[in-house]
Structure formats: C-alpha cells, structure tokens
C-alpha cells in the first residue's frame, strides 16, 4: 500500500477494526450520565482515584482501550476530521457546520501572526540553552501582553482561548527556527493549522500527506481526561486567573518526562539501543536496574492505548520510507514485542501514545526537543475547553494534605542552638 490520503484513512479504520476485535466484550460500566456529589472514592498518593470534577468533553475508557471526544470515537475523528474541526468540537460541544467551521478557523488564523512582545522577549534569551517548553511559556507572556495592550484588564476568556491556540502553533515554529539560527516564518492564512505548523517550522509548504499525518497526530493529543497538565490548567483557572496563566501552568506540567516529555525520552532510548538485534540485552539490563521503559504503560489504560493503535501503522508506513528513521522503527517494533512478552499480558502494560508519536515526527524531520511543544500545540485545545467548562460552575480546587510532622517542638533561642 502506497501512502496517500485514502490509505491513511484505511490504516486508521483498520486499526479501529483490530481494536474492536481484540477487546471484544468488557465487563466494565459505561460512564455515568451525571455526577452525584458527594462522591465516595478511594484516593491514593498523587490524588490517584480522586474525583475532582465532572465533564462532558472527553472520556478515557481504560478497560476497553477507548478514547471519546464529546461522544465521538477517536478512530472516527482521526479518519474523517481535522484539528480545527476537532478543536471546535471540544470547545463548543458539537461538530460545526461548514459556516461555523469557517468562522472558527478564520478567528484562529486572525491571531496567528508573530507578536511583537514575543519577538522582543525571544530575542533577549539564550534560545539554544533553554528547553523549547520554557520558551513556549515566554510566548504565552507575549500573547498576554498583546491582549492586555489592546484590552487592558478586560480579558475575554473565549478570545484568549483562540489566541493561545493560534500562538502556541506560531511560537512552536518560531522556536524551532530560532534554535537552528534560521529566519522566522510567518504563518500562511491560506493553510490549515496542521499545514501551518509544519510550514512555520520548516519554511516549506508541506505535502498533503505530511499535513494529513500531522492533523491525525494533533487530533490524537487534543484531550485526554484529567491528566496532569489539564488538571494543572484547571487548578489555575479555578482561582479565576486568566487563560494565559492557566496555559503556562499546563506547559510546565506537560514538560515532565512522566507526561508530555515521554515522547522525547522514547527516541533517546531507541537511539541508545541502536538496532533491533540489541533490544533483548538492553531490555534485560533495563529490567535488572528497574529502569522505566518509556512509552510503555499508562496510569489509566489496561488495554492497548487507542492513540498508539493509530500511530503505530502510520509510523511504520511513513517511517520505514525514511532511511535514517527505518532502523528506529524496527527497533521500536522489537522493543514492543519484547516488552509485551515480558509485561503486557500479565501486568497489562502496552504501548502508549508516546511510543510511536516521536517516530512519526522524526520521519517528518522534526528535532527531538520539539516533540513536546508539538504535544502542547494540540493539547492547548483540550486545556482551554476544560477550563472554559469548569468556570461555568467554578469552585476553587483545595484538596487536603495530611500533616505527618511534629506538633510539640519547643523554640530555642539562636544562641542556644
């Protein structure tokens, strides 16, 4: 099968069929139609198991290995939708009409151009010394400054949401170019969000295939339940802080190697292994040293991550066609096989979205350190959707911490210590 628009759709729908066949009937309840507060639940360290809010936006079905946005299966959205349409769905609650999608896209594109405050701040920083995720936080400050210049303290949260979606993409391209010492490229209002992302990063108009693959990757990463970065954004917005501060919080959380930074770590592991023939020895040594296998396992999924099901055949098909990426793809396939044999069936540890996403990005010629910013370009739509939803019935987050320290200490003057 050659890689074209129809074959990409076919690969995704084949992945859906395979998922349905492998999972079959699962003895697990569907999500409730509403939350009956107060909720009794078992809470573990890190708030694992805690119920903090209800949402109509997205549902991660860990038992079935399924992901749903506003009722729509992720396989169907990847097969037929675009990132703009999916973003509209997340934020506004329904799939748009053609006119609604056009208006939404135009409002996003109107806010894409590189902002003067962002440019000035970026030019003053040691670009190559800072992780791109830190620079994205700077871009959020620049976007906030532009909004404040035009509107003072009257920040319209919906307009701010559109601006951060637009600016996250433009800033990612800006950072990618500046890291290489290349001139910054302004986005093209005639291109889609996915196409513009590739354009502002590479300076070249992307092919239809590259655009389609990026669209799929952006759709897959747009929302994923109450994950760490989404929760962080919602905690910030629950104080009635504005959308820019909420997005900065999400970026800080996403950077970590246990969250969005895992896609970088997977590529580093594959490069360290070197070839499929070295996987078995590397894996054995990793287990003996209790080293985490990046990209394997997920806190919620007890079945194969549906996002990985979509990305795997795309990374294989596209990556194997790129000579310098093909060995990494083959190494990943062998590592998955070895890890599943050792852990998957018994411990229910399967590849997650990060295991194959970096391979797809690498095949597009994207630098490894830019993988997590690509995640942010997508997840920002989920962040703003969840923040907007939560503010409708806002209550500040205030979990308890259990004090385990002393309570009877006697103060000693400093001269006696």
N, C-alpha and C positions, 0 to 999 in steps of 0.2 A: 504494500500500500504506500503510494507516494503521499507526502504531507501536503494537503491542501485544505481549503475551508471545510469541505464536506467530510474529509477523512478525520479532521479534528473532532467534528461533531459525532462522527461514527465511533471514534475511540472513547469518547465520553459516555455515550449511550451504551456501549459495550461494557464499560466499567460499571454502569448502573445495573445492567442485567446481571453481571457477575456478582455484584454485591447482594442483590436480591436472592440469587440462587444460593450463595454461601451462607447467608444469615438465616434465611427461612423464617419460621415462626419463633418468636422470642417471648418468653413468659415475663413480660415487664409491663407495668401500667403506662398508658399514654399520659401526656401532661394534663394537669387539671385545667379546667376552664377558667378558674379564678383562684386567687389565694385567699384562704380563710385565716385571717390573723386573730390571735397569735398562732404561730406555727411551732409545733414541737419537733425538734430535730436533734440529732447527735452532732455535736461540734467537736472537731479535733484541732490541734495546733495549726496556725495559719488560716483559721476560720473555715477549714475544710468541713463541708457538710452544713454550714450555716446558710440560712435563707435570709437574704438581705432585702430583696425587692421582687416584685412581680414584673413581668414584661411580656408584651405582645410581639417583640421584634424578632428574636431568634431562639431556636430550641436545639440543643445538643443532646441527642439521644445516644448516650454512651453504650447502652446494652445492645442496641440494634446497629450501631455504627452509622448513624444518620445525622444530617445537619439540615435544618429548615430555616429559611428566612421568611417571616410573615406568612407561613403556611406552605411556601414553595420549596420543593426539594432542591438541594444544591446541585444535583446532577442535571436537572432540567434547566436551572438558571445558567449553568456553565455551557450547556449545549445550545441554548437559544437566546440568552440575554446578553447585555453589555454592562460594563461597570457603571455607566451613567444611569441606565435603567434600574439596575440593582440598588444603587445608592438612593434613587428616588423611592424605591420600594421600602427600603429600610427607614428612611426619614419620614416619608409621608404615609406609609401604611398600605399602599396598593400599587399595582403596576400602572404606569402612566398611559394616558392616551398619547397619540403621536404629537398633538399640540402641547400637552403638558410636558412631555419629554423634551421637546424642542425648547420650550421656555426655560426649563430647568437647566439644560445644557448651556444655553446662552447666558444664564445668570452665573453659572460656574465659570464659563470662559471669559466673561467680562472682568473677572477678578484674578485671572491667571498671570498677568504681566508681572515681571520682577519689580518689586517695590524699592523705592529709594532708601528707606530706613534699613531694609535688609541688606542691600548692596553695601552701604556705608559700614555697617557692623561687620559684615563678612570680610570686607577688605582690610579691616583692622585686626583680624585674627590670624593666628598661625594655622591655616587650613589643614595642612598635612599632619599637624601634631594632634589635632582634635578628632575624636571619633565623629563620623558624619551625623550620628544621632544627637550629639551635643549641638552641632551646627543647625540641625532642624529646630531645636529649641530656640536658638537665636532667631531663626526665621519666623517663629511664632511671635516673638517680641516685635519683629519688624512689621508683621501683619497687624498686631495690636496697635502699634504706633500709627500706622496708616489709618486705621479705623478711628482711633482717638483724634487724630488731626482733622478728620472730616466730620466727626460726630460728637466730639467731646466725651463726656462720661456716659452718654446715651448709647450704649452698645446694644444693637438689635441682635438677639441671640440667633435668629434664623439667618440673617445676613452674615453674621460672624461665622456661622457654620459653613455657609457656602464659600466664604473667603478662605477658611482653613483647609477645606477640601482642595480648593484651587491652588493655594500657596504651598501645600505640602508637596504637591507634584512638581511645581515650578522650582521650589527650593531644592528638592532632591536632584533635579537636573543641574541646577546651578552649582551645587556642592560637588557633584561628580565631575563637572567640567573644571572647576577651580582646583580640585585635587590633582588634576593632570596638567595644570598650567595652560588650559585651553580657554579661548574666549567663551563667555556665557552666551547661550542661545535663548532668545525669546520664544515662547510658545506660539504655535500657529493656530489661530482661531478656527481654521477650516478642518483641523484634525480632531479626532476623538481624544478622550482623556488618556486612554492606553497608548494611542499613537503619539500623542504629545509627550508622554512620559519618556518614551524611547527617543523621541526627537530631541528633547532638551538635554538628554544625557549624552547622546552620540553625535548630534549635529547633522544627522542624516534622516531623511524621511524613511520610516520603517516599511517593510514589506507588509502585505496583507496577512501573511502567515505569522510574522513576529507580532503584529498588532493583535491578532486573534489570540495567540498564546498569552500575551500579557493581559488581555481582557479576562481570560479564564483565571489567571493567577490572581488578579485583583478581586474578582468575584469571590474566589475561594477564601481569601483572607479578610473579607469585609466585616464579618461579625462572627463571634464565637462565644456566646453566653457571657457569664460573669467571670471572664478571665482577669488576670492581674491588672493589665493596663486599662481595660474597660472599667473595672472596679475603682482603680485609682482616679480615672477621669470623673466617675460618678461621685466619688467622695469629695473631690474638689468642687464640682458643680453643686453639691448638696449644701455647701456653705453660702451659696448664691454668688460665688465668684464667677467671673465671666468665662466664655468658651475658650479664650486663648490660654488662660491659666489651666483650665481643665485639660486642654490638649497637651500642654507642656508636661503636666503630670503623667499623662498617658505615655508620652515619649520616653520619659525617664524610666518608667516601669517596663516598657517594651524592650529597651536596650539589653536587659539582662540575659545571660546565656541560658537561663532556665525558661525564658519566654521567647521574645522575638529574635534574640541573638543566637538561638539554636541553629538557625539555617546557616549562619556563618560557621559555627562550630562543626557542623556535619562536613562541610567542604574541607576544613582543615584536617579532620580525621581521615577523610578519603585520600587526601594528598599525602598524609603521613603514612598510611598503609601502602600506597604506591601501586599495587596491582592486585587482581583477583587472587593470584596464587599466594599472596601474603596475608590474606584475610584470616585464615584459620589460626595461624600463630598469633597474629595481632589480637584477635578476639579472645583467645585463651589467656594471653597476658593481661588483657583489659579486665577479664573476669577475676583473675587471681589478685589483681590490685584493687578490685572493687571500683573500677573506673566506669563512669556512666557512659553508655553508648548513646551519643547524641542523635536525636531524630527517631529514637525508638521508645515507644511507650507514651502514655498520656494519662493525666490525672482523671479524666472523665471517661474516655473510650475504653471499653473492654472488648472491643472488636476493632477491625481494621478501620482506621480513620478514612472517612469517605473522601476527604480532600487529597489524601495520599493516593487513593484509588484513581482519582482523576489525573493527578500529576505524574504518576509513575509511567503510564504508557506514553504520555506526551514527552517526558524527559528522555525516555528510551528512544522514541522515534526521532525526536529533534536532536538530542544529544549525541546519539550514535553517528549522526551525519556530520558532526564536527570533530575532526581528527584529534584535537587536543583534549576534547571532553569525553570521547568514547571510552578511554581507559577508566575514567572516574565513574561512568555509568556502569560499566562491567563490574567494577569493584563494589559499587553500591548494591548491585543485584546479588553478588556473592555474600556481602555482609548481611543483607536482609535474610537470605536463605539460612546462613549460619545462626543468626540471632533468633530467627523463628524456631529453628530446630532446638535451640538451647532454652529459649524462654517463652516463645509465643504461645504455644498451645496450652502449656501448664499455667503460666503466670499472666496470660492474656496481654502480652506486650507485643505490639505491632508497630509498623512504621507510622509516624505522624506526618503532618503536612510539611515539616521542615526537612524530612529525609530526602525528598525529591525536588523541592522548590528551588534550592540553590543550584542543582544541576541544570535546571531549565534556564535560570538566569545566567549561569556561566556560559551555556551554549549560545546565549544572546550577546556574549561579550561583555557582560557586566562585572565590574570589580566586586570581589567578595565582601569588602567592607560596606558596599552599597546595598547588600541584600536586606538588612533590617530596615533601612529607610524605605525600600520598596514595600515592605510589610506595612509601614506607617502610612504610605500613600493610600493603601487600601483600607486599613483598619480605621482611619480617621472617619470614614463614613459611619461605621458602627459606633464609634465613640460619640459622635455628635447626635446620632439617632437615640442612643441610650440616655445621654444627658438631657436632651430635649424632652424625652418621655418622662424621665424621673422628675424633672422640675414641675411637671403638671400637678403632681401630688407630693411636693417635696417634703422631706424630713431629713434633717442633718444626720449623717452617719455618726454613731457614737457607741461602738462596741466597748465592752468592759475588758479590762486586763486584770488578772488575778495577781495580787501582790504576794510575793513569796519571801520578802526581805524581813529584817529585824524591826521591832517596834519599841524596844526598851533601851536604846542607846543613850548614854549619859554624855553630855557635852563636856569636853576637857579644854581648858584654855590652851592656846597655842604654845605657851612657854612650858607646859607640862607634857606635851606630846613627844 
